[in-house]
Amino acid sequence: MASLLLVLLWVCMMVFIVMFVIAVVKKTGKAKRYVLYSIGSLVLMFIVVGTIGTTEKSTTTNTTPVEPVAKSEVKETEKEKEKPKKVSVNSKIKKAAKPRLGEKYRVEINEDMGKNDGGKIVLVRVQQDNITKSAADFETTNSLKKVFKIKEVNEITYFWEATLVDVKGKKTVETVDKIQMSKETAESIEWDNFSSKNLDVVADQYILSPVLE
């Protein structure tokens, strides 16, 4: 649009110059009228160009207004971000049951079908070569303290496993210490004062391999 107006403006200016030259040379009334017409056209063209330029400027500078976000909406969004993610019971149990020792470990969680109260039976298998009885008892005690803070746990059993070598040099991974405890037993223990040395006495089941005796 702007280029077209420039062309028209240029044409008007040329016409004005030609008419002006004719009027000066011939000095006739008709030529003078042409000059007046060309001047009028030139003035009109300047007015049109100025008007369109102003319109284009206003169109360029005008932007679509952004609707303000209500404060209540912002607060609700922030609250949603601040809400902590709900951790499942199984995730809590796995985190609490994990001992600090263990080259490999696996936590299995099953429903307690015997009681049918929504409780869980937990099986923890920990593989650690060169494990000792005292180390197994100490780590198990620390885990039991955390596990039984979760009300859904009805029973837990730890299987401490190690690589054993028989007389023929054959290697096998076997359970060298099995420790089982129920919720009832755990609730009877004062854990803050309890010593892991007595774990084999208070546990519901404690089976120790001869290799650790």
N, C-alpha and C positions, 0 to 999 in steps of 0.2 A: 504493500500500500504506500509506504513512504517513498519507494523508488519511483512509483507511478506519478506521485505528486511532484517529485523533483523534475521528472521529464516534462510534465505539463507546465511547471513553473518556468523551465528553461525555454519551452516553446513560446510562452507568453512574452518572455523577455525579448526573444528574437523578433517576434511580431512587433513589439513596442519599438524596438530599435529601427526596424525597417520603416514603419509608419512615420516615425519621427523624422527619419532622413528624408522621406518623400515629402512630408509637410514642409520641411525647411527648404527643400529644393524647389518644389512647385508652388508653395505658398497658396494653395487653393483651399476653399472651404471644405471640400470633400475630404481632402487629405487630413485637414485639421480634425474632422469628425473621426477619422480612423485612429488618430493619435489619442483622442479622448476615449474611444472605445477600448483601445489597447491599455490605456492607463487604468480604466475602470476594471478591466479583466485582471490586470496585474494586482491591483489592490484587493480584489475579491479573492484571488488565488492566495495572497499572503494571509488573508483572514482565515481561509479554509485550512491552510497549512498550520497556522497557529492553533486553531481550534482542535484539529486532529492530534497535533503533538501533545497538547495539554491532556486530551482524553487518554492517549496512550500512556502518558506518565502516570496518571491516576490509576489506570488499569494495572500497570506494572507494580506500583507501590502498594496497591490494595491486596491484602492476603486474607485467606479464610481465617476467621477468628477461632482460636482454640477454646473449646468449652472447658471451663474450670472443673476440676474433679472435686466433688464434695468431700469435706473433711471426714465425714463419717465413713465414706467409702475407703479413704486412705487408712483410717484407723483399723477398719475391719481387715484390710489386706495385710497390715503389719501384724495384727493379732494372729492371722492364719499362718504367717511365716514363723512367729514366735512359738506356736504350738509344737511341743516335742512329739516326735514320732512314737507311736505306741509300739513297745517291744513285746513280742510274743512270749508266752510262758516258756516254750521250748528253747528260745534264744537265751532267756535268763538262766535256765538250768544248765545249758551247755557252757555258758560263760563261767558260772559258779563252780561247775564240776571239773573244769580243766585244771589239772595240777601244774605246778611250775616245772616239774621234771617231766621228761618224756620225749624220746626221739620221735615216737609216733604215738598218737592217741586217737581214740574213737569213742564218741558218746552216742548211746542208743537210748531212746526214750519210748516207752510203751505205756499204754493205758493199763491201769490196775483193774483187770477184769474180775478179780476175786472180790474186791470191796465195791466196785462199780459206783464209786463216789466222785469220779472225775479226777482222781489222783493219778500220779505217774510212778512207774517203776523205771529206775535209771540204771543202765549198765555202762560202766566206764572201763575201757581197755587201754592200758598204758604200757608201751614197750620201752624199756630202759635197760640196756645191758649194764652189768656190774652194779645193779641196784642192791642196796642193803636193807635189812629189816627196819632199822631205825629211820632210814631215809623214806622208805615207803610209808611207814606209820606217820611220820611227821607231815609229809605232803598230803596224805589222805585226811588227816585230822584238820588241816587248814581248809581243805576243800569241803569237808563235812560241815564245818561251821557256817560256810556260805550257802551251801546247798539247802540245808534245812531251815534257812530263813524264808525259803519259798514254800508257801503253804501247800502247794499242789504236789509236792514230793512225798510219797508214802514210803518209799524204800529205795536204797541205792546200793550197788555192789561195785567194788573196785577190783579189777583183775590186773595185777602187776605182772607183766611178761618180760622175759629175758631170753637171750640166745644161749642155749646150753649145748655143750659138746660132750658126746658120750665116749666110752672107752675106745670105740673104733674111729673116733674123729668126726662122727656125723653131727652136723649142726641142726638143731630144732629150736623153734620159738615156743616156749611153754610158760604156763602161769606158775609163778613162784610165790605169790602171795595173794590170797583172796580175802577181801574184807567186805562184809555185808552188814548194813545197819538199817533199822526201821525208824519211822517217824517217832513211834512211842519211846524207843530207846533214846533217840536223839533229844527228845523233850525232857528226859530225866537227867541229862548231863548238864552241869554248869560249865559251859565251854570256856568261859574266861579263866577259870581256874584249872581246867583239865590239862593233863599231861599226855602227850602222844605215846608215852611209854606204857600207858594202861589201856591202849586201844585194843590189844588182843584179849583183854579181860572183859571189857564192856560191850564189844561188838556182838551182834546177834550170831554171826558166823565168822570165824577167823581160821583160815587154813594156810599154813606156812610150809613151803617146800623144804625138804631136808638140806638143799643147797644153801639156804639162807640161815639155817639154825646155827 
